[in-house]
């Protein structure tokens, strides 16, 4: 009898432990710590749609730009501001779209202000044309406390009063190409951290990276600098 009671008690104990573990896993899951929610996908065909989307996201999101976005960009993109204050990670994916900057455009400035805790990633976008006979005016100005990442992007024969990409508290550049640009490709602001990985700066007729800001932290990894006027770091 004692053995039977011991066996029953042991089985009951193991059952209670199993139920306790299941309950803990369930609590962990619904708390959001144990489950990775898949990012939503959306397509954008105009600048105004992109502005609205950045103001209305409710979770991590992949935003895919269409060919119509390029058309709208060329027609209406001078000095455009994009505001984002969310806590989600946003990817703006060009799906290898090329924005063929033309001489018809005046100085073009894109202001991205990320005041949230989420990251904004620009992926698979090409600005400019390597076959242009002259440089074209464009600047991407970054601001706010959030992080920015440019990945798999190309910048050809661009120019601006200061630099192609300027500002931002933390900026990551991964697998990007800067070629034939007449302005500094990167211009970090004060106290900014810039990380450049597996990228190429070639034949730029100004500084590839202009680190004139105070307390700039610059990290370079597997990155090529060739035939640029000068580099600072």
N, C-alpha and C positions, 0 to 999 in steps of 0.2 A: 504493500500500500504506500509505504513511504516513497518508493521509487516512482510509482505512478503519480503521486502528488508532486514530486520534484519535477517530473517531465511536464506535467500540466502547468506548473508555475513557470518553468523555463520558457515554454511556448507562449504563455501569456505575456511574460516580460518582453520577449522578442517582438511580439505583435505590437505591444505598446511603443517600443522603441521605433519600429517601422512607421507607425502612425505619426509619431512625433516628428520623425525626419520628413515625412511627406508634408506635414503641416508647416514646418519651417521652410521647406522648398517653395510651397505655395505662397507664403508670406513674402519671401525673398523675390519671387517672380512678380507679384502684383505691385511690389514697391518700385519696380522699374529698374532695380539694380541688376537683376539677373537675366533680363530679357532685352535683347538688342532689337529695337524697332526699325524695320526697313524704311529707308528714306522714300518719300513720295517723289513722283516724277510729274513734270509739267512742261509744256512747250510755250514759248514766248515768241511773238512775231513783231513786237514794237517796243520802243523805249518806254512808253507810258505803261504798257503791260508789265514790264520788268520793274518799274518803280512801284506799281501797285502790288505786285507779288512780294517784293521785299518787305512791304508794310503789312502783309497779311498771312505770312507763313505760320503754321501751327506745329511744325516739327521739322526734322531734317529734310532737306529737299534738293533734288537734282533738277535744275532748270535748263532745258535744252532750247537753244536759239535756232530759229528757222532762217531760211533764205530771205524771207520777208523782213526779218529783223535787220539784216544788212541794208536792205533798201531804205527802211525807215531811219536807220542809223545815218546813212549818207545824206538824207534829206533834212533831218531834224536834230542832229546830235550836238550842235555847238553849245558848249558850256552847260552840260546837263548834270544835275545833282541826284544821287541815289542815297537814300537814307535807310539804314538798317539798325534796329535796336533790339533784335531778338536774341534768344539764347540757344538757337539751333545752328547747325552747320549747313551752309548753303554752297552748292556747287553750280556755277554758271558755265555750262558746257556748250562750246561752239561746234562740237562734232566736226572739227577741222574746217570750219567756215573761214573764209578770208574776207577781211574788211579792206577793200581796195581804196585806200585813201587817195583822193584826187586833188589836183590843184584848185579845183572849184571851191574847196572848203577853206574858210578862214581858220585861224588858230582854234583847235578843237580841244576842249577840256572836259574830261569825265571826272567828277568828284564823287568818290565813294566814302561815305561816313559810316563806319561800323562802330556804334557805341554800345553794342551788346557784348555778350560773352561768347557768342558763336563765331565760327570762322567763315570767311567768304573765300571760295576757291574759284579761280578762273582757269578753265581747262580747254585745251585744243582750240585756241583762237590764234589767228594770224592777223596782225595789223601791218598794213603797208604792202608794198610790192617790190621784190628785189630787182625787177626790171625797170623801175622808174628811173628817169634821167636825172631827177632832182629829189631832194628830201621834201616831206610834207609835214605840216604842223599837227602835232597831237601830244597831249599830256594826260596821264592817268594819275590823279591826285588822291591820295589815301589819307584818311583821318580817323580818329576815334581810338577807343581802347581795345577793340577787337582785333583779331589776327587776319592777315591776308595771305593767300597762296596763289602764285602763278605756276601752272604746271603744263608742260607740253605746249607752250605758246611761242610764237615767233614775232619779232619786231624788226621790220625792214625799212631802212631809209626814212626814218622819222626825225622830227625836229620840234623843239619848243623853246620857250624863253628860259627854262631851267633844266628840265630833264624829261625823260619818257615816263618813268614811274617815280613819284616823289611822296615822301611822308609815310605815315603809318607807324604804329608802336612796335609791331612785330610783322616782318615780311619774310616769307619763304619763296625762293625761286628754285624750281626743279625742272630739269630737262627742257630748258628754254634756250632760244637762240636770239641774240641781238647782233644785227649785222648792218653795216653801212649807215648807222644813225649819226646825226650831226649834233645831237645834244648828249649830255651825260645820260647813260642808260638808267642808272639808279641814283637817286639822291636821297639818302636817309636823313630823317629829321633828328632833332635832339632826343637823346635817350632811346633811340630806336635799335632794335635787334634785327639784323639782316642775315639770313642763312641762304647760301647759294650752293646748290647741289647739281652736279652733272650737267652744267650749262656751258654755253660758248658765247664769248664776246669777241667779235672779229670785224676788222676793217671799220671800226667806229672812229669818226674824226673828232671826237671829243672824249672826255674821260668815260671809261666804262662804268666805274663806280666812283661817285664824288662824295667822299665822307667828310664834308665840312661841318656837319652838325656836331654838337657837343655830346660826349659820352656815347658815341655810336659803338655798338658791338657787332663786328662783322666776322662771320664764319664762312670759309670757303672749303668745298670738298669736291674733288674730281672736276674742276672747272678750268676751261681753257681761255686764256687771253692771248690774242694774236693780232698784230698790226693795228692796235688802238693808239691814239695819240698819247694817252697816259692812263694810268690806273692809280687810285689812292686807296689805302686801307689802313 
